[in-house]
Amino acid sequence: MRTKNWLLCLLIAVAALLAPFASQAESRVSIGVTIGPPPPVVVAPPPAPAPGYVWAPGYWAWNGYQHVWVGGNWIAARPGYYWVPDRWERRGPQWHHVHGHWKNRGHGHGHHH
């Protein structure tokens, strides 16, 4: 039983050490990264679970030191809205990850969040 407790303590210690780095990585993403994402992985979406679902394509996420592929998934459609997939925008020397979001099909006052 003692080895289990020792492992648990070790895990907690490691988590405590890594926690500041994780939050730093998150804040760094919003500032932008200088490495552009690799080309998207093109995969055929699986069949929809039910009618009225929208395929949200996969995208490259930045985990603090490299891009990692996040697979696409089916999301329930919202009437009057369309899904804007995750994408990377280049702003000068840096790349910014724009999270996927719903956008109103109506023209005009589309607000970003």
Helices and strands as residue ranges (DSSP letters): H 2-31, E 53-56, E 59-62, E 67-70, E 73-76, E 81-84, E 87-91, E 94-98, E 101-104
